[in-house]
Amino acid sequence: MIERLIAIMERLRGPDGCEWDRAQTFATIAPYTIEEAYEVADAIERNDLSELKDELGDLLLQVVFHSRIAEEAGVFAFDDVAAAISDKMERRHPHIFRGEADGGHHRWEEVKAAERAAKGAASPLDGVAQGLPALLRAEKIQNRAARVGFDWPDTAGPRAKIDEELAEVAAATTPEEVADEVGDLLFAVVNWARHLGVEPEAALRAATGKFERRFRAMEAAGGPAFAGMPLAEKEALWVRVKTGE
């Protein structure tokens, strides 16, 4: 079936194809690729397996789309993408595919590090994508630094750092300083979460979902007059909804 999808994309990008599809570039469809990945994650979060099937198809289309643009430029094609990831998976699992006795996740990280070095990486921080969500990128940067020994030995250090950053936010005197210090505070919170074994991106997503659920319940309880209610009444509704969960 993948051949059918590849043929469809070739037709869409062809001289008699779709004007919109023909006009796209790597850069213009990159936001759609990111959006589709998030929609896959959302379907998983909701345990909607029917929707997951559809969203995985949408994500696969993005891979085929990028591959077709690259093929037209004479760089690579879909088969090259599939071959590259197959080679990578076999290389990163030597205990499975090469019969090596030693293996597991620690070897995965070793192989990845060797791959980065082969590509000319000069720092353990090289290769962390700029386009990642900010919390996820902060966590990855911190993990990379930790692998070379730059890390707190326990949770006390990052927890104390949060207090330090809070004080610096309070002491900031310009909007630029406030923004800078708030960034440092968020980075410190990510570090503490990492030491607690909490994935910050997932934790914030869950917290946002919880707020949304409670806020919608407040709206329902308040009815048409909700928006115009005094803040104290809204706070009372919030407490009632929270207590009722």
BELDA-V157789 format. One record per residue. N is the residue number from 1. RES is the residue in three letters. PSI is psi in degrees with one decimal (none if undefined). NEAR is the number of other C-alpha atoms within 8 Angstrom. Layout:
N RES PSI NEAR
N RES PSI NEAR
//
This chain:
1 MET -23.7 4
2 ILE -31.7 5
3 GLU -36.8 6
4 ARG -44.5 7
5 LEU -41.0 10
6 ILE -41.0 10
7 ALA -38.0 8
8 ILE -45.4 8
9 MET -37.9 11
10 GLU -41.4 9
11 ARG -43.9 9
12 LEU -34.1 11
13 ARG -4.9 11
14 GLY 173.1 9
15 PRO -33.5 4
16 ASP 22.8 7
17 GLY -157.1 10
18 CYS 129.8 9
19 GLU -41.2 6
20 TRP -48.1 6
21 ASP -39.0 9
22 ARG -27.4 10
23 ALA -11.3 6
24 GLN 153.7 9
25 THR 174.3 7
26 PHE -46.6 8
27 ALA -39.1 7
28 THR -28.1 7
29 ILE -7.6 10
30 ALA -43.1 8
31 PRO -33.8 8
32 TYR -36.0 8
33 THR -45.0 10
34 ILE -44.2 8
35 GLU -43.1 8
36 GLU -37.0 11
37 ALA -40.2 9
38 TYR -34.4 8
39 GLU -31.5 9
40 VAL -48.2 12
41 ALA -37.6 8
42 ASP -41.4 8
43 ALA -38.7 13
44 ILE -43.3 10
45 GLU -37.6 7
46 ARG -1.4 6
47 ASN 37.5 6
48 ASP 92.0 9
49 LEU -30.4 8
50 SER -44.4 6
51 GLU -35.7 8
52 LEU -41.9 11
53 LYS -46.6 8
54 ASP -42.7 8
55 GLU -35.4 12
56 LEU -36.2 9
57 GLY -42.7 8
58 ASP -39.4 9
59 LEU -39.7 12
60 LEU -38.4 8
61 LEU -38.1 9
62 GLN -40.8 11
63 VAL -43.6 9
64 VAL -38.0 12
65 PHE -51.9 9
66 HIS -42.4 9
67 SER -38.3 12
68 ARG -42.1 13
69 ILE -42.4 10
70 ALA -38.5 11
71 GLU -40.0 11
72 GLU -29.9 7
73 ALA -2.0 7
74 GLY 24.9 6
75 VAL -57.1 7
76 PHE 169.8 10
77 ALA 178.7 10
78 PHE -41.3 11
79 ASP -35.1 6
80 ASP -36.9 8
81 VAL -47.3 10
82 ALA -40.0 8
83 ALA -39.3 8
84 ALA -43.5 8
85 ILE -31.9 8
86 SER -44.9 8
87 ASP -42.1 8
88 LYS -44.1 8
89 MET -39.6 8
90 GLU -39.0 11
91 ARG -36.6 9
92 ARG -4.3 10
93 HIS 61.7 13
94 PRO -27.5 11
95 HIS -18.0 11
96 ILE -47.1 8
97 PHE -13.2 8
98 ARG 0.9 8
99 GLY 17.8 7
100 GLU 139.4 8
101 ALA -40.2 5
102 ASP 135.7 6
103 GLY -151.9 11
104 GLY -172.5 8
105 HIS -34.5 6
106 HIS -31.6 7
107 ARG -35.8 11
108 TRP -47.9 11
109 GLU -37.5 8
110 GLU -44.7 8
111 VAL -41.8 10
112 LYS -42.4 9
113 ALA -40.8 9
114 ALA -38.5 8
115 GLU -42.0 8
116 ARG -40.6 11
117 ALA -39.1 9
118 ALA -25.9 7
119 LYS 3.4 6
120 GLY 14.4 6
121 ALA 130.6 10
122 ALA -10.8 6
123 SER 150.0 5
124 PRO -15.9 9
125 LEU -12.0 8
126 ASP 141.9 8
127 GLY -1.5 6
128 VAL 114.3 8
129 ALA 135.0 6
130 GLN -27.0 5
131 GLY 1.4 4
132 LEU 153.1 7
133 PRO 144.6 6
134 ALA -43.2 6
135 LEU -42.5 10
136 LEU -40.8 10
137 ARG -40.2 12
138 ALA -44.0 10
139 GLU -43.2 12
140 LYS -41.9 9
141 ILE -43.8 10
142 GLN -41.1 10
143 ASN -40.0 8
144 ARG -42.7 10
145 ALA -37.1 12
146 ALA -32.2 9
147 ARG -21.8 7
148 VAL 21.6 7
149 GLY 4.3 6
150 PHE 88.8 7
151 ASP 157.8 7
152 TRP 144.8 7
153 PRO -19.6 5
154 ASP -170.5 7
155 THR -14.5 10
156 ALA -40.3 6
157 GLY -55.1 9
158 PRO -30.1 14
159 ARG -42.7 11
160 ALA -33.8 8
161 LYS -33.9 9
162 ILE -44.4 11
163 ASP -41.3 8
164 GLU -44.8 8
165 GLU -35.3 13
166 LEU -43.0 10
167 ALA -37.3 8
168 GLU -32.4 9
169 VAL -46.2 12
170 ALA -31.0 6
171 ALA -10.6 6
172 ALA 142.8 10
173 THR -11.0 6
174 THR 157.8 6
175 PRO -36.6 7
176 GLU -42.3 6
177 GLU -40.6 10
178 VAL -47.2 11
179 ALA -42.2 8
180 ASP -44.9 8
181 GLU -34.1 12
182 VAL -38.2 11
183 GLY -44.5 8
184 ASP -38.4 9
185 LEU -45.8 12
186 LEU -40.1 8
187 PHE -39.4 10
188 ALA -37.9 13
189 VAL -41.2 11
190 VAL -42.3 12
191 ASN -42.6 11
192 TRP -44.0 11
193 ALA -42.5 11
194 ARG -41.6 11
195 HIS -25.3 10
196 LEU -3.2 7
197 GLY 22.3 6
198 VAL 132.1 8
199 GLU 109.8 8
200 PRO -38.9 12
201 GLU -45.9 8
202 ALA -38.6 7
203 ALA -43.3 9
204 LEU -37.8 8
205 ARG -42.4 8
206 ALA -40.5 8
207 ALA -38.9 8
208 THR -41.5 8
209 GLY -39.1 8
210 LYS -43.1 8
211 PHE -44.6 8
212 GLU -43.2 8
213 ARG -45.3 8
214 ARG -37.8 11
215 PHE -41.6 9
216 ARG -36.0 8
217 ALA -37.0 9
218 MET -45.6 13
219 GLU -44.3 9
220 ALA -40.6 7
221 ALA -35.9 7
222 GLY -22.2 9
223 GLY -159.9 7
224 PRO -23.8 5
225 ALA -0.1 7
226 PHE -48.9 10
227 ALA -34.0 5
228 GLY 0.6 5
229 MET 147.7 8
230 PRO 154.1 6
231 LEU -36.6 6
232 ALA -38.5 6
233 GLU -37.7 8
234 LYS -39.4 11
235 GLU -39.3 8
236 ALA -39.9 8
237 LEU -41.3 11
238 TRP -46.4 11
239 VAL -40.9 8
240 ARG -44.5 8
241 VAL -45.1 11
242 LYS -43.5 8
243 THR -32.1 6
244 GLY -9.8 5
245 GLU none 4
//
